């Protein structure tokens, strides 16, 4: 390992400190408090104004409380379980099936366009429900440890099953009171909330799926009796549900840990289509002239469904590498987005103001078309590095579309579930943005991620390389090792070899810890799922804040396929494209071994000074091959 001459010495510390002190801005706490108060005043006034247009105070109260309860439940979810959280909320969003069920008509097959849209919504929602719950179970089962005690969480389906059976029996006998259906629907929503809350602890995380399934089951039961349809239409529901359920099962069976991000995005697109179909179908069945709030609910439900659909399709294609991850940079990009947004608003005003069905149909069609185009263009214009934010944002959109569907159909159940999903997506979006120290506006309008993979080696800086034998020796000599995986590990599918390396070192009496950054991977918590699938115990996987306090005690920090999330420029260079982004401070360990394909920068297109530090060695090559060789070297 011949070390090339060290880089030029950094400028004197005094100059750097003086420069930093010169740009420090003095914040007036009184002025800051006043600005915050004024913003909140505007938000409160706007909320009251919008709330005054809601015809029923009950639905408004249900929506408001659901947002609060849902956000609190989501905040308690363990960070390592954010991928299962997205998966289970994706499954729950399949409650768009309720709208389709209530609009079914004809006979064994749909008779009109509106009925066909409803049948399509049932099929697509069934794919989401079945596929989503199967994928969630697969993910949660990965976190089980060999020495965990037996679990009998499936018994928790008994309470919801008993409620469904009792309600069905009473309804068939004509003994169900008018409030019983509402009570069961409320229990359905609370069951979904309980499912999210169960993810607050790894020990109860696998209970979440059964609680949520029970909640969805109660919701479907109340809807079946609310349909009051003919036997032929009920048969149509069973047929469409079976087709969608079978498709969902087949799709879920083919989804592996590395394909989770694109699968979740794909499921989101189905929810978007179902929500749009329900909104458009309601207009086709009942026409215009039912009040401004009802019209706004129809329009927003269709609009959010369309933007969710097209945005999710583009995100899925980018994540699956079927489409270039580089942002689409058309001339006048921002002007195009503003024009489509303004057109959408104009169509909404026209739709709410008119009582003419033809005019209403034209405005609704224009809004759906503009929304779909906006979702396509905005998502295509965002770089691959920002896809985690896009996925969580689309997850939130699907929830708010479901809320709109609840207002359209006067179904509090959908409002509760939609608020839960919308809050979940919004919370995860905030976590992603905070993890990159960027605003949501900056992500949507384009920021880093525009120079994916660019090589930006600063002039005069040199790096040191190490081979597999040297890496094996370093690991054998160390008493404590921190392994920092990145998206490169997922691409190489090297998690099994890395898990074997960790087990070998642990068996030798060494301390091994994993460190996972909040935005590592292509969706929240993806790397936690990969490590769990490989058999890494979740209690040795640490979050960024936890491991940074211990990094100076680590003999070796082995970085596998990560770059921007361990870049010291985020802390040291105020002019860096990722300045202020929280990172894992691997450079504080005694020795850093970087495993990468090449010296290329990460998705942010920013060079990493850690590559050139005296305690860093680069181990270049394919992570799958390299980790396998390291494993064999440790075993020999």
C-alpha positions in Angstrom: 0.0 0.0 0.0 2.2 2.8 -1.2 0.9 6.1 -0.1 1.2 9.0 -2.5 2.2 12.4 -1.2 -0.3 14.0 1.1 -2.5 16.9 -0.1 -1.5 20.5 0.5 -2.1 21.6 4.1 -5.4 23.3 4.8 -5.5 27.1 5.4 -4.8 28.2 9.0 -7.7 27.5 11.4 -7.8 31.1 12.5 -8.7 32.3 9.0 -11.5 29.8 8.6 -13.0 30.7 12.0 -12.8 34.4 11.2 -14.5 33.8 7.9 -17.3 31.8 9.6 -17.7 34.5 12.3 -18.1 37.1 9.6 -21.2 35.5 8.2 -22.9 34.8 11.5 -26.3 36.4 11.4 -27.7 37.8 14.7 -31.3 36.6 15.1 -33.7 38.9 17.0 -35.8 36.4 19.1 -38.7 38.9 19.3 -38.8 39.4 15.6 -38.6 35.7 14.9 -41.4 35.0 17.4 -43.6 37.7 15.8 -43.0 36.2 12.3 -43.9 32.8 13.5 -47.0 34.1 15.2 -48.1 35.9 12.0 -47.6 32.8 9.9 -49.7 30.7 12.3 -52.4 33.4 12.3 -52.6 33.2 8.6 -52.7 29.4 8.7 -55.4 29.4 11.4 -57.5 31.9 9.6 -57.3 30.0 6.3 -58.2 26.7 8.1 -61.2 28.3 9.7 -62.3 29.8 6.4 -62.0 26.5 4.6 -63.7 24.6 7.5 -66.7 27.0 7.3 -67.4 25.6 3.9 -67.7 22.0 5.1 -71.5 21.3 5.2 -71.3 18.8 8.1 -69.4 19.7 11.3 -69.1 16.0 12.1 -67.0 15.2 9.0 -64.8 18.2 9.7 -64.2 17.1 13.3 -63.5 13.6 12.1 -61.0 14.8 9.6 -59.2 17.2 12.0 -58.9 14.6 14.8 -57.8 11.9 12.4 -55.0 14.1 11.1 -53.8 14.7 14.7 -54.2 11.1 15.9 -52.6 9.8 12.7 -49.6 12.1 12.9 -49.0 11.1 16.5 -49.2 7.4 15.7 -46.8 7.8 12.8 -44.3 9.8 14.9 -43.9 6.8 17.3 -42.9 4.3 14.6 -39.3 3.0 15.0 -37.0 4.5 12.3 -35.9 1.0 11.2 -39.5 0.2 10.4 -40.2 3.1 8.0 -40.2 0.8 5.0 -42.8 -1.5 6.5 -44.7 1.6 7.5 -44.9 2.8 3.9 -45.9 -0.7 2.8 -48.7 -1.0 5.4 -50.1 2.5 4.7 -49.9 1.6 1.0 -52.0 -1.5 1.7 -54.5 0.5 3.8 -54.8 3.0 1.0 -56.5 0.2 -0.9 -59.6 1.3 1.0 -60.3 3.2 -2.2 -62.2 0.0 -2.9 -65.0 1.4 -0.8 -65.8 4.1 -3.3 -65.8 1.5 -6.1 -68.1 -0.8 -4.2 -70.7 1.9 -3.6 -70.7 2.9 -7.3 -70.9 -0.6 -8.8 -73.9 -1.3 -11.0 -75.3 -3.3 -13.9 -75.2 -7.0 -13.4 -72.4 -9.5 -13.3 -70.6 -7.1 -15.6 -70.7 -3.2 -15.6 -73.4 -1.6 -17.7 -72.2 2.0 -18.1 -68.9 3.9 -18.2 -69.4 5.0 -14.6 -69.9 1.4 -13.5 -66.8 0.3 -15.5 -64.8 2.9 -13.6 -66.1 1.6 -10.3 -65.3 -2.0 -11.3 -61.8 -0.9 -12.3 -61.4 0.8 -8.9 -62.4 -2.4 -7.1 -59.8 -4.4 -9.1 -57.0 -2.0 -8.6 -57.8 -1.5 -4.9 -57.9 -5.2 -4.4 -54.4 -5.5 -5.9 -53.2 -2.9 -3.3 -54.9 -4.5 -0.4 -53.7 -8.1 -0.9 -50.3 -7.2 -2.4 -49.6 -4.6 0.2 -50.4 -6.7 3.2 -48.4 -9.7 1.8 -45.4 -7.4 1.2 -45.7 -5.9 4.7 -45.7 -9.3 6.3 -42.7 -10.4 4.3 -40.8 -7.3 5.4 -41.8 -7.5 9.1 -40.9 -11.2 9.2 -37.4 -10.3 8.1 -36.8 -8.6 11.5 -37.5 -11.8 13.5 -34.5 -13.2 15.2 -33.8 -16.9 15.6 -34.0 -16.7 19.4 -37.3 -14.7 19.4 -40.1 -16.5 21.3 -43.1 -17.8 19.3 -45.6 -15.2 18.3 -49.4 -15.7 18.0 -50.4 -12.3 16.7 -52.9 -13.8 14.3 -55.2 -14.4 17.3 -55.8 -10.6 17.2 -57.9 -11.1 14.1 -60.6 -12.7 16.4 -61.9 -9.3 17.8 -62.4 -7.8 14.4 -63.8 -11.1 13.1 -66.3 -11.3 15.9 -67.4 -7.7 15.2 -67.8 -8.4 11.5 -69.7 -11.6 12.1 -72.0 -10.0 14.7 -72.7 -7.0 12.4 -73.4 -9.3 9.4 -75.8 -11.5 11.4 -77.7 -8.5 12.9 -77.9 -6.8 9.5 -79.3 -10.0 7.8 -81.9 -10.3 10.6 -82.8 -6.6 10.2 -81.8 -6.0 13.8 -78.9 -3.7 13.2 -79.6 -0.2 14.6 -78.8 2.9 12.5 -75.7 3.7 14.6 -74.2 0.2 14.5 -72.7 0.6 11.0 -71.1 3.9 12.0 -69.7 2.4 15.1 -68.2 -0.5 13.2 -66.8 1.9 10.6 -65.2 4.0 13.4 -63.7 0.7 14.8 -62.3 0.0 11.3 -60.5 3.3 11.3 -59.2 2.8 14.8 -57.9 -0.6 13.8 -55.8 0.9 11.1 -54.5 3.5 13.5 -53.7 0.7 16.0 -51.8 -1.1 13.3 -49.5 1.9 12.8 -49.1 2.3 16.5 -47.9 -1.3 16.9 -44.9 -0.4 14.9 -43.5 1.7 17.7 -41.6 -1.3 19.0 -39.9 -4.2 17.2 -41.5 -6.6 19.7 -45.0 -5.7 18.6 -44.3 -4.8 15.0 -45.7 -8.0 13.4 -48.9 -7.3 15.3 -49.4 -4.3 13.1 -50.4 -6.3 10.0 -53.1 -8.2 11.7 -54.6 -5.1 13.4 -54.7 -3.3 10.1 -56.2 -6.3 8.3 -58.8 -6.5 11.0 -59.6 -2.8 10.5 -59.8 -3.1 6.7 -62.1 -6.2 7.2 -64.5 -4.3 9.4 -64.6 -1.4 6.8 -65.4 -3.8 4.0 -68.1 -5.5 6.0 -70.0 -2.2 6.6 -69.6 -1.3 3.0 -71.0 -4.6 1.7 -74.2 -4.0 3.6 -74.3 -0.3 2.7 -74.2 -1.2 -1.0 -77.8 -2.6 -0.9 -77.1 -4.0 -4.4 -78.7 -6.9 -6.4 -77.2 -10.4 -6.1 -75.7 -9.9 -9.6 -73.8 -6.8 -8.5 -72.6 -8.5 -5.4 -71.3 -11.3 -7.7 -69.6 -8.6 -9.8 -67.9 -7.3 -6.7 -66.7 -10.8 -5.7 -65.4 -11.4 -9.3 -63.5 -8.1 -9.5 -62.2 -8.4 -6.0 -60.9 -12.0 -6.8 -59.2 -10.8 -10.0 -57.5 -8.0 -8.2 -56.6 -10.1 -5.1 -55.0 -12.8 -7.2 -53.0 -10.3 -9.2 -51.9 -8.7 -5.9 -50.8 -12.0 -4.6 -48.8 -12.8 -7.7 -47.1 -9.4 -7.8 -46.2 -9.6 -4.1 -44.7 -13.0 -4.5 -42.2 -11.6 -7.0 -41.1 -8.6 -4.9 -37.7 -8.8 -3.3 -36.0 -6.5 -0.8 -34.1 -4.6 -3.4 -37.2 -4.0 -5.5 -39.3 -2.6 -2.7 -39.0 1.1 -3.6 -40.3 0.7 -7.2 -42.9 -1.7 -6.0 -44.3 0.8 -3.5 -44.3 3.5 -6.2 -46.1 1.1 -8.5 -48.8 0.4 -5.9 -49.2 4.1 -5.3 -50.1 4.5 -9.0 -52.9 2.0 -8.6 -54.3 4.0 -5.7 -54.2 7.1 -7.8 -56.1 5.6 -10.7 -58.7 4.2 -8.3 -59.2 7.5 -6.5 -59.6 9.3 -9.9 -62.0 6.7 -11.1 -64.2 7.1 -8.0 -64.3 10.9 -8.3 -65.1 10.9 -12.0 -67.6 8.1 -11.5 -69.4 10.0 -8.9 -69.7 13.0 -11.2 -71.0 10.8 -14.0 -73.6 9.2 -11.8 -74.9 12.3 -10.0 -73.9 15.2 -12.2 -73.2 18.8 -11.1 -75.1 21.2 -8.8 -74.6 19.5 -5.5 -72.9 22.4 -3.8 -69.5 23.9 -3.9 -67.9 21.7 -1.2 -69.1 18.5 -2.9 -67.8 19.8 -6.2 -64.4 20.7 -4.7 -64.2 17.2 -3.2 -64.8 15.6 -6.5 -62.3 17.8 -8.3 -59.6 17.5 -5.7 -60.1 13.7 -5.4 -59.6 13.3 -9.2 -56.8 15.8 -9.3 -54.8 14.3 -6.5 -55.4 10.8 -7.9 -54.1 11.8 -11.3 -51.0 13.4 -10.1 -50.3 10.4 -7.8 -50.8 8.0 -10.7 -48.5 9.6 -13.2 -45.9 10.7 -10.7 -45.8 7.2 -9.2 -45.3 5.6 -12.6 -42.3 7.9 -13.4 -40.8 7.2 -9.9 -41.3 3.5 -10.4 -39.5 3.6 -13.8 -36.6 5.6 -12.4 -36.2 3.4 -9.4 -36.3 0.3 -11.5 -33.7 1.9 -13.8 -36.1 1.6 -16.7 -35.8 5.3 -17.1 -32.8 7.7 -16.9 -32.4 8.9 -13.3 -31.1 12.3 -14.5 -33.7 15.0 -14.2 -35.6 16.1 -17.3 -34.5 19.6 -18.0 -36.9 21.1 -20.6 -36.5 24.8 -21.4 -38.9 26.8 -19.3 -39.5 23.9 -16.9 -40.7 26.1 -14.0 -42.9 28.2 -16.2 -44.5 25.0 -17.5 -45.3 23.8 -14.0 -46.7 27.1 -13.0 -48.9 27.2 -16.2 -50.2 23.7 -15.5 -50.9 24.6 -11.8 -52.7 27.8 -12.9 -54.7 25.9 -15.4 -55.7 23.3 -12.8 -56.9 26.1 -10.5 -58.9 27.7 -13.3 -60.5 24.4 -14.1 -61.4 23.9 -10.4 -63.0 27.3 -10.2 -65.0 26.6 -13.4 -66.0 23.2 -12.1 -67.3 24.6 -8.8 -69.1 27.5 -10.4 -71.0 25.8 -13.2 -74.2 23.9 -13.0 -74.0 22.7 -16.6 -73.0 19.0 -16.8 -71.2 19.5 -20.1 -69.2 22.4 -18.8 -68.5 20.5 -15.6 -67.3 17.5 -17.5 -64.9 19.7 -19.6 -63.5 21.4 -16.5 -63.0 18.0 -14.7 -61.4 16.4 -17.8 -59.1 19.4 -18.1 -58.1 19.3 -14.5 -57.4 15.5 -14.6 -55.3 15.9 -17.8 -53.3 18.9 -16.4 -52.8 17.1 -13.1 -51.5 14.0 -14.9 -49.2 16.0 -17.0 -47.9 17.9 -13.9 -47.2 14.7 -12.1 -45.3 13.3 -15.1 -43.3 16.5 -15.7 -42.5 17.3 -12.1 -41.4 13.8 -11.2 -39.4 13.4 -14.4 -37.6 16.7 -13.6 -36.4 15.5 -10.2 -33.1 13.7 -10.0 -32.7 10.1 -8.9 -31.1 11.1 -5.5 -34.4 12.7 -4.5 -36.6 9.7 -5.3 -37.0 8.9 -1.5 -38.7 12.2 -1.0 -40.8 11.7 -4.1 -42.0 8.3 -2.9 -43.0 9.6 0.6 -44.7 12.7 -1.0 -46.7 10.5 -3.3 -47.6 8.3 -0.4 -49.0 11.4 1.3 -50.9 12.4 -1.9 -52.7 9.1 -2.0 -53.9 9.6 1.6 -55.3 13.0 0.8 -57.0 11.7 -2.3 -58.6 9.0 -0.1 -59.8 11.8 2.3 -61.4 13.6 -0.6 -63.1 10.4 -1.6 -64.5 10.2 2.0 -66.0 13.7 1.7 -67.4 12.8 -1.8 -69.2 9.7 -0.5 -69.8 11.1 3.0 -67.9 8.1 4.4 -66.0 9.1 7.7 -64.1 5.8 7.5 -62.3 6.9 4.3 -61.6 10.3 5.9 -60.0 8.7 8.9 -57.9 6.2 6.9 -57.0 8.9 4.4 -55.8 11.3 7.1 -53.7 8.5 8.6 -52.0 7.8 5.3 -51.6 11.5 4.4 -50.1 12.3 7.8 -47.7 9.3 7.5 -46.5 10.4 4.1 -46.1 14.0 5.2 -44.1 13.0 8.3 -41.8 10.7 6.3 -41.3 13.4 3.7 -40.2 15.8 6.4 -37.8 13.2 7.7 -36.3 12.8 4.3 -35.9 16.5 3.7 -34.4 17.0 7.2 -32.0 14.2 6.5 -30.7 16.0 3.4 -31.0 19.5 5.0 -33.3 20.6 2.1 -36.7 22.0 1.8 -39.5 20.3 0.0 -39.7 23.2 -2.4 -36.0 22.8 -3.2 -36.5 19.1 -4.0 -39.5 19.8 -6.3 -37.9 22.7 -8.1 -34.7 20.7 -8.5 -31.5 20.8 -6.6 -28.8 18.3 -6.3 -29.2 15.0 -8.0 -28.6 16.8 -11.3 -25.0 15.5 -11.8 -25.5 11.8 -10.9 -22.2 10.0 -10.8 -20.1 12.9 -11.9 -16.4 12.6 -11.1 -15.2 15.7 -9.3 -11.8 14.9 -7.9 -10.2 18.1 -6.6 -6.9 19.0 -8.2 -3.9 17.9 -6.2 -5.8 15.5 -4.0 -4.7 11.9 -4.0 -6.1 8.8 -2.4 -4.7 5.6 -1.0 -5.9 2.2 -2.1 -6.0 -1.1 -0.1 -6.6 -4.6 -1.3 -8.7 -7.4 0.1 -5.8 -8.9 2.1 -5.1 -5.6 3.7 -8.8 -5.2 4.6 -9.0 -8.6 6.1 -5.9 -7.9 8.2 -7.4 -4.6 9.4 -10.6 -6.3 10.4 -8.7 -9.0 12.2 -6.6 -6.5 14.1 -9.6 -4.3 15.1 -11.5 -4.8 18.3 -14.5 -2.6 17.2 -15.9 -2.3 13.7 -18.6 -0.1 12.3 -20.2 -1.1 9.0 -22.0 1.7 7.1 -24.1 0.4 4.2 -25.4 2.6 1.4 -27.5 2.1 -1.7 -24.5 0.5 -3.5 -24.9 -2.5 -1.1 -28.5 -2.8 -2.2 -27.6 -2.7 -5.9 -24.8 -5.3 -5.5 -27.1 -7.4 -3.2 -24.1 -7.9 -1.0 -26.1 -8.0 2.3 -25.7 -11.7 2.8 -21.9 -11.5 2.6 -21.8 -8.5 4.8 -24.0 -10.3 7.4 -21.6 -13.2 7.3 -18.6 -10.9 7.8 -20.3 -9.3 10.8 -21.1 -12.7 12.3 -17.6 -14.0 11.9 -16.1 -10.9 13.6 -18.7 -11.1 16.4 -17.9 -14.8 16.9 -14.2 -13.7 17.3 -15.2 -11.5 20.2 -15.1 -8.2 18.3 -17.8 -5.5 18.7 -19.6 -5.0 15.4 -22.2 -2.2 14.8 -24.1 -1.1 11.7 -24.9 2.5 11.0 -27.8 3.5 8.7 -28.4 7.0 7.5 -32.1 8.2 7.4 -31.9 8.8 3.6 -29.7 5.9 2.7 -31.3 3.7 0.0 -34.2 4.6 -2.3 -37.0 4.7 0.3 -37.1 5.3 4.1 -35.7 2.3 6.0 -34.9 0.2 2.9 -31.4 -0.7 4.2 -32.8 -1.8 7.5 -35.0 -4.3 5.7 -32.1 -5.5 3.6 -30.0 -6.1 6.7 -32.9 -7.8 8.5 -33.4 -10.1 5.4 -29.7 -11.1 5.6 -30.1 -12.0 9.3 -28.4 -9.0 10.9 -30.0 -8.6 14.4 -31.8 -5.3 14.6 -30.3 -4.5 18.0 -26.9 -4.0 16.4 -28.2 -1.6 13.7 -27.9 2.0 14.9 -29.3 5.3 13.7 -27.0 8.1 12.7 -27.4 10.1 15.9 -26.6 7.1 18.0 -23.5 5.9 16.2 -21.9 9.4 15.8 -21.3 9.6 19.5 -19.3 6.3 19.4 -17.4 6.8 16.1 -14.2 7.9 17.7 -14.0 4.6 19.6 -14.2 2.5 16.4 -11.0 0.9 15.2 -12.4 0.5 11.6 -15.3 2.1 9.8 -16.1 0.0 6.7 -18.3 2.0 4.2 -20.0 -0.1 1.6 -21.7 1.6 -1.2 -22.4 4.9 0.6 -21.0 8.3 -0.3 -23.0 11.5 0.3 -24.3 10.2 3.6 -20.7 10.0 5.0 -19.3 13.2 3.3 -17.4 15.5 5.6 -18.0 18.4 3.3 -21.5 18.6 4.6 -20.0 19.8 7.9 -16.8 21.5 6.9 -17.6 23.2 3.6 -20.3 25.9 3.7 -20.2 26.2 -0.1 -20.7 22.5 -0.7 -23.9 21.4 -2.5 -24.8 19.3 0.6 -23.7 21.8 3.3 -25.6 21.3 6.5 -26.8 17.8 5.6 -26.5 15.5 8.7 -24.0 12.7 7.9 -22.4 9.7 9.6 -18.9 10.9 10.8 -16.9 7.9 9.7 -13.7 10.0 9.4 -13.5 10.1 13.2 -12.8 6.4 13.4 -9.2 5.2 13.6 -9.3 3.8 10.0 -11.8 4.2 7.2 -12.2 1.6 4.5 -14.3 2.8 1.5 -15.7 0.1 -0.7 -16.8 1.6 -4.0 -16.9 0.8 -7.7 -14.8 3.8 -8.6 -13.8 7.2 -7.3 -17.0 8.8 -8.8 -19.0 11.1 -6.5 -22.4 10.2 -5.3 -25.8 11.2 -6.5 -25.3 14.7 -5.2 -22.4 15.2 -7.7 -20.2 16.4 -4.8 -16.6 15.2 -4.2 -16.0 13.5 -0.8 -12.9 14.8 1.1 -13.0 11.7 3.3 -11.5 9.8 0.3 -8.3 11.7 0.7 -7.8 11.7 4.5 -4.8 10.1 6.0 -6.8 7.4 7.8 -8.8 6.5 4.7 -8.1 3.6 2.3 -10.2 2.9 -0.9 -11.1 -0.6 -1.8 -12.4 -0.3 -5.3 -14.5 -2.9 -7.1 -17.9 -4.6 -7.2 -19.2 -4.8 -3.6 -20.6 -8.3 -4.1 -17.3 -9.8 -5.2 -15.2 -7.8 -2.7 -17.3 -8.7 0.3 -17.4 -12.3 -0.7 -13.6 -12.3 -0.9 -13.3 -10.6 2.5 -15.6 -13.2 4.0 -13.4 -16.0 2.5 -10.3 -14.3 3.8 -11.6 -14.0 7.3 -12.7 -17.7 7.3 -9.3 -19.0 6.0 
